Amino acid sequence: MSRYNRHIILSEIGQAGQNKLFNAKVLVIGAGGLGCPVLQYLTAAGVGTIGIVDFDIVEISNLQRQVLFGTSSLGKNKAKAAKQRLKDLNENISIFAYPEKLTHKNAIDLFKQYDIIVDGTDNFESRYLINDACILTNKPLVFGAIYKFEGQVSVFNYKNGPSYRCLFLNAPKEGTVPNCSEIGVLGVLPGIIGSMQANEVLKIILGIGKVLTGKLLCYNALTLQNTVLQIKRNDAIIESVVNDASSFNEKLSDFNCELEYLEISIKDNIIEENIQFIDVRESHEQPKVNGLNVSLIPLSNLENNLDKISDSKKKALFCQSGIRSLHAVKLLHINNIDNCFSIKEGATDIIEHIKELQNISSNES
């Protein structure tokens, strides 16, 4: 009674509503910028069972916005670290950590155990996977997305409402839309959008207010302007997902099929004379590589510049975080260009490494 007093004295919630929250089961995919505020507020609100799916580890760059974690969390799995923090916030609920990647093989069985699914991911591959699994298990999906200073919130697959595919039928071409690790994000933005997602979850459980189904709320942190777009259900699209259910568990995403040998580290024995370094970032991104022996070929224009790729050297591609460069390597392989590798580290470290290599090479000559 004391913990949830401010809920219980609300006539719209009361003890009956608080009981609904305690009996609810919510699965949050991703314990990052969006997942952290969602998890905090659902835990504090007394949602009885919460699942957390995340295979990633806490890095220092996460602390700018992923407010569940601190320096003591660095290097720990996010799902496990989040569970530890949340149990301190509310020890009276059940929290389950799944330190694994969500795939077509485990999504269905996992979703069946929960009432509501929350998408806190930052890539299109996961969003379509989550959407399709929600359709097949008939679970409402609370969606959130962020980009620099803007965010989006919606509820999909709720009471025969539209799905994510009704809004965006197909994913954009790989590498054309960078995530926050590549383009940046205002630290407070995921907190705002994640709180909105948590609000939608509570409304669904309690049966109060108007759930954001059939609508996409677009929020601008710089102007505080909200725009609401209408979304119509496309029965043909949803039916196609249902009809494809038999092969759902057999599908493997491109990400899961990536081979480890496509990536290297600057810690490996990289010899500059035998390698063509290729920067696949866009021209406006920092830091610059002026004065270095580096090929500047943005991923967005890579296929039009295949003639700039060396036939005789190994190719070491890099970007801001190693994500686009890995896509670029896969693209080169598709075009029958082999001996290509993506460097795991970010551009700042790589450029400093190249400077050292080329300075050594210059001194030796």
N, C-alpha and C positions, 0 to 999 in steps of 0.2 A: 504493500500500500504506500509506503514512504517513497520507494524508488520511482514508482510510476504515478505518483500523486497528481502531477500536472496533466497527465493524460486522463486519469480517471475522473477528475473534476470537470472535464469537458463533457458537456451533455451529448455531443456527437460521438464520443468514444465510450466513456464510462468503464465499468468493470467488465462488461460483456465484450467491448471492443478490445480491451487489453488482453482478455482471454483469447480472442481471435489472433492477436499478434503472437501470443505465446505458442499457439498451436500451428502457426505458419512455418513453412520451410522455404527458404530462399537460397538460391545458388548464385554466387557472384563470380563471373569469369573475368579474371584479371584483378590483381591487388595493386594496381598502379595509381596514376593520378586520379582517375575516376573511381576506381574500386575502393580506395582508402576512405573517402568521405561517405560513400554508400555503406561500407561496412561499419564505420563508426556510428552512424546514425541509426542503422537497423539494429545494431547491438545495443545501443543506449535505449532504443525504443522498446526493447524486450521481445524482438522476433525470436521465437523459441529455438529454431534450428537454422543455422547458417553454414553454407558450404563455400569454400574459397578455392578456386582453381588458378594456379599460377606456377609455372616451372622456372621462372626467372629468379635471379638473386638481386639483393639490394645493392645498388651502387651509389657512390657519393653524389652523382648528378641527379639521382632520384629525390634527394632530400629537399630540393627546391619546391616541390609540390606534393610529394607523397607523404602526407603528414602523419601516417601511422608509425613511420620509422624514424630512428635516430642513428647516431654514429655507432651505437652498440649493435645495430642491426646489419651493418655492412658485411657483405659476404654471405649472409644467410638467405635461405629460400624465402621468397616473399609471402607465400601462403602460410608457412610455418611461423614466420616472424609476425605476420598480421594476427594469427590466432593467439600467439603469446600475449600481444598487446591488448587484444580484445577481451581475453579472459580476465585481464586485470580491470577492464572497464565494466564487465558484467559477467560474473562467475555463475549466474543462475540459468544460463542458456547453454545449448549444445553447439559447439563450433567444430567443423570438420575441415581439415586442410588437405588439399589434393595437390601435392608438389609435382605436377605432371602437365604435359601439354595436352590440351583438348584436341582430340582427333575424331575422325569419322568412326573409329573403332570403339571409343569409349563414351562418346557424347550421348547416345540414346539411353544406355543403361544408367548413366549419371543423371540425366535430366528427369527420368522417370521417378527419381527419389525426391524431387522437389516440386513445389507448387508454382514458383515464379523464378524466371531466369533473368539475371541482370548482365548486360553486356558492358564490360569496362575495358574492352580491348582497344588496340590502336592500329589494327590492320584489316584490310578488306577480306582477306582470306578467312580470318576467324569470324568476322561478322556474318558472312554468308553461311559458314558452317553452323554457327549458333542459330541463325534464322531458320535454316532448313531443319535442324534437329528439333527446334521448338514447334514447327509445323507438324512434324511426324509424331511428336509426343503430346501435342495439343497443349502447350504451355505458353502463357503470356510472356512476352519479352520486353523488358524495359531497356531501351536503347539510349546510349549517349555517345557523343563524339566531340572532339575539340580540334581546333586548327588555329594556331597563333593567338588571336584575340577573340575568336568566335567559337560558339558551341551549338550543338543540336541535341534535342531530347524528343523522344517519342515512345509510344507503347505499341508494339506490334503483336499480331495474332491474339488479340484480346476480344473474346466474345464474337468470333467471326469477323473481326476487323482485318484491315490490310496487313500484309507482311512487309519485311524490309525489301524483298524483291519487287513488291508492288511500287515501291518508291524508286529503287535503283535495281533494274533487272539484272544487269551484269556488272562485275567489278571493272574499274578502270584498268587500263594497261599497266602492267607492273612498272614501278619506278616513276610513274607520272605524278603521283600524289605522295609527297614525303610525309613522314610522321614527325612527332614533336622532337624526337632525338636528332632529326636532320634539319628541321626548320625553326625549332624553338616554340615555346608556349609561355604565355603569362602565367606565373606560378599560381595565382589565385583562381584562374579560370576553371581548372578541373574540380576545384572545391565547390564552385558555384553549380556547375553542371551535374556533378556527382550528387550534390544535395537535392537538386531537382529530381534526379533519378530515384533517390531514396524516398522523396515525397510521393512519387507515383506508386512505388511499391506499397507504401503505407495506405494510400487511398484504395488500391486494389484489395488489400487484405481487409480493411475496415469497411469497404463498400460505401465510402463517403466521397463527396465532391464529384467532379467530372474528370474521368481518366483521359489522358492525352492519347486517345486512340483515334486513328484516321486523321491525325494532325502531326505536323513536324514543327516544333518550336525552335526558332533560330535566335540565338542571343548574341549580342555584340557587347563585349566588355568595355570598349572604348566609348561607345555612345549610349550604353544601357538601353538600346533599342531592341524590342522583341518583335519578331515577325512570325506569324503562324501560317503555315502552308497546309492546304487540304490534301489528303491522300485518299485515293479510291482503291478499294479492294479489286484485285484482278484475279478472278476465279480460275482462269486458264493457267496462270503462273503458279498459283498455289496447287492446283490439281497436278501440274507437271512434277512438282516436288513430291507430292504424295505417290504418284505413279512410279517415281524413281526410287521408292523406299527400299525395294528389294536389293538394289545395288549400293545403298548408302554405306553400309559397313565395309564394302569392298574398296571404296574410293580412298585414295591417298593423295594428299595435297602435294603441290610442288615443294613446299617447304619441308615436308617430311621425307621427300625423296632426294633432298640435297645431299651430296656426298662430301664427306669431311675434307677430301683432298682438294676441294675447290677453294679452301681458305688457307692462308698462311699468316704468320705474324712477323712483325719487324724484329722480333727476338730471334727469328730463324736466321740462318746464314744466307742473307741476301747479298749477292755480289752485283754491284751496280752495272758493270760492263756487260753482263749477260742478261740484263732485265730492262724491258721498256716499262717505265712507270706511266700509268694512265690515270688522270684525274677525271672522274665521271660526274663531278659536281657541276651545277650550273655556273655561269660566268660571274654572277653577282655574289657568290658565296665566299666567305672568308675562312681561313687566311689564304692569301694569294701564293702562287708558286712562281712568281716572276724571277727570272734569272736562273731557273733550274732546268735541267734536262728532263722535262716531264711533258707528256702529250696531254693536251687539254681537249677532251672529247666528252661533252655532256651526254648522259645516258639518253636523254630525250632525242638526241640526234646521232646516236651511236651507229645505227644501221646504215646511215647515209655517209659514214666516214670509215667504213671497213678498210679502205685502201690505206689508211693511216696506221693500221695495225701491222707490226713487224711480223715477217714470216720466219725469221731466224732466231729471234730472242724469246725468252720467257716474258709473259705479260703480267705485271703486277698492278691490279686496278684498286683504286681507293676512292672513298667519298667522305662524308662527314662522320659516319658511324659504322660503315661496313655493310649496310643493308642494300643500298643501291648498287654498290660495286659487286655484290654477290649476284644480284639480278643481271648485271651487265655481263658477268662471266658466263652465266647460263645462256644469255642471248648470243654471245660469241660462239659457244659450243653448238648452238642450234645452227649457226652459220658456218659450221665446220672449221672454226678457228680454235685450235687446241693450245695446250701449254699456257693456259690462262689461270690466274689465281686472284682471289679477293683478299686484300689485307684487312685483318680484323680490327686493327686500331683505327682511331679517328684521324682526320686530316692533319690536325695540329701536330700530333706525335709523328705522323708519317713524314710530313714535310721537314721536320727537324732531323729525322733519320736520314732522309735523302740528302739534306745539306751536308751532313757529316760524311756520308758515303762519297758524294761528289767532290767534297773538299779533299778527302783522302786521296781520291783518284787523281785530282789535279796536282796535289803535292808530289805524288809518286811520279807523274809524268814530267 
